[in-house]
Amino acid sequence: MDVTAKATTTIRTRLLRILILALAVLLTLLGVAAAEQISAYRNASATDKNARLEITLQGLVHELQKERGLTTGYVGGVGQFKAKLPAQRRATDTARAALDKALKGRWGRSSSPTPGVSRSAFRPSTTSSRRGRRSSWR
């Protein structure tokens, strides 16, 4: 009976089987290609966010270096730097606020990949008190 059942299958049934198999393979390949494209898009998006964060961080480092240079010059005896220090400190504070904004929510609840690093590195009260001591040295 098995031999006669195979013999009685029509060409239409055979073609449908072939088409269904080809369609399944095609859909599988399209799914794999779509998954790769989504992964590439996510990687590009993460790279873009990291590049923007790096630029913001570079801006803060640059402002800190300028403030350090003015402070060192002022403490070293160049009195004309005293007038430039408040504006530079505001620029540094603005750059720090921009970095805080960029980091906000980046690593979940903390603003740092290792909790406490950001808080210990730039405590506003500590930074202000240090600045005050430096300004009163001369």
Secondary structure as GFF3:
##gff-version 3
##sequence-region A 1 138
A	DSSP	alpha_helix	2	7	.	.	.	ID=ss1
A	DSSP	alpha_helix	11	75	.	.	.	ID=ss2
A	DSSP	alpha_helix	81	103	.	.	.	ID=ss3
A	DSSP	alpha_helix	117	121	.	.	.	ID=ss4
A	DSSP	alpha_helix	124	135	.	.	.	ID=ss5
###
